[in-house]
Amino acid sequence: MEIAPGEHYVNTGLILSAEQARAIDSILASLRDRAPAALVLLTARDGQFISACGDSLRRIDLVNLGSLIAGDLAASHQIAQLAGVYEDYQAVLREGRNSHILVADAGPQMVLFMLVSSTVPVGWARLIGREAARALAEVVSNLPKGVDAPHRPSAGVDFPAELDKALGDLWRD
């Protein structure tokens, strides 16, 4: 698959145009200012770093943090499913003495992380975090211009046979 100049590829299959990347950065910056948050981070569901803003960017390994965040939310989803209480756009909130952490679904492909001071009311952090998560999901729900929807094979397709045929076609020409 070729990726046009100015676009970014994330391992989850998420393709972001430059316009979408700017919109994501704008939403994260607005969230950081409104909270106020020390750090706002967006990762793909597989932990792949997408974007971040905040005071702590130079002190924190954002790639490792992104992976841990995605794993944390995946574990929380499993707990919610086992307990029979799973819903879309759920969030995990950790309250601490000095700071609070919010980890939330940002649609089916992304995870939002927000670190705020304990002086920020938890309800406020949840409210604007949820708003931002929905806005981020909306940004990526629309395909970038010039990108076709990925082909999803129908059920019952013999993948090994199809792969053999495609490889054979490549070598015949």
N, C-alpha and C positions, 0 to 999 in steps of 0.2 A: 504494500500500500504506500503510495507516495503522499507526502504531507506537503502542502503548499507552503511557500515562504511566509513567515509571520505567524504560523500556527504551531501549536505545541502538542506533543503526543504524550499521554499518560498511560501507563501499562494497563489500566482498567478498560481500555478501549475508549476512554474519554478524549475527544479531540476538542481543543479550545482554539477558537480563532483569536486573533489579536484583539478584536473588539470585545469578545467575551472575557479575555484575560483582563482588559482594562475595566470592564464592568465589575468583575470579581474584586479587583484591587480597590475599586471605589467603594463597594459594599463593605469590605473589611475595614477600610480606613474610617468610614462613617460609623461602623460599629465600635471601633476602638475609641473614637471621639465621644460618642454618645454614652458609652458605658460608665465611665472611662475604663479602658482595659489596658493592662500592662503588655499583654500579648494576645493577638488574634491569629489563628493558624487554620488553614484549610488544607485538608489532605484528601486524596482519593480514598475510596473504601479499602483499597489494598495497602494503604499507608504511604503511597507515593506523594511527596510534597507537591503542592500546587502553588500556594502563596501564603504570605504572612506579613504582619506589620506590628510594630510595637517597640518598646524600649529595650526589651531583652534579646533582640535578634542576634547580637554578636556574642552573647554569653551562653546561648543554648544551641545544642546540636539539633537543628530543626528536622533533619532527615530521620534521626533516631526517634525524636519526639513524635513525629508524624506516624511512624510505624507503631509505636506504643499506643498512641491515641486510637488508631484504627483497631488494634487488637483489643483494647479496653472496651470500645463500643461493641465490637463483635461478641465479646464475652457477656456484656450486659444484655445484648439482644437474646443470646441463648438462655440466660437466666429468665428474662421476661417471657420467652416462649415456653420454657418448662413450667413456669408459674401460671401460664395461660393469660398473661396480661400484655402481650406485645401489641404495639400499634405503630403506625408510621410517625415519623418526626419525634421520636422519644429522645430524651436527654438524660444525661447522668450529671448530677451536681455533687460536688465535694465542697463542703463548708469547712474552712479552717480558721484558726485564730487570726492569721494575718492576710489570708487571701482565699478566694473561692475559685474553683475550676468548673466550667461548664463544658461538657462534651455532648454534641448533638448531631443527629442526622441532618444532612443538608441535601435531601433528596436521596434517591437510590444509589448514587455514585460517589457521594462526598461526605466528609465528616468535618464539623466545625469545632474548634477548640477556642475557649476564651478564658483568660486568666485575669481576674479583677481583684482589687483590694477588698478586704473584709468590710471597709466602710461603705461599699456599694451595696445597696439593698439586694438581697438574693432574688426577690420577685422582679425587680427592675432588670437584673442581668438575664433572668430567664425570658422575660418578655421580649427584650430587644434581641437577644440571642436567637429566639425562635423566629422573630420577624426576619432577621438576617439570613437564617438558614433557609427559609422559604424563598426569599429573594434570590439566593445563590442557586437553589434548585431550579428556579424559573430561568435564570440566565443560561444554564447548560441544557435545559430541556429542549431548546430550539437548536437544530443543527446549524453549524456555521454555513455561511454562503458557499456554494460550490462543493459541499460534501454530501455525498449520497448516504442514505441510511445503510447501516451494515447489513449484509445479506445474512439472514437467519434461516438455516436449512429447516425444512419441515421434519416432523417426526417420521421415523421409519426410513430415513435415508441411510444407505449403506456407506458410511464414511470411508472405510478402507478401500472399497471399490471405487468410489469417487476420486479419492486421492491417487490411486493407481492410474486411473484414466487421465486425470489432469497431468500427472507426471509423464505418462506416455505421450500425451499430446505435445508436451514441451519438447521432447526428444525427437519426435517425428519430423518436426519442421526444420 
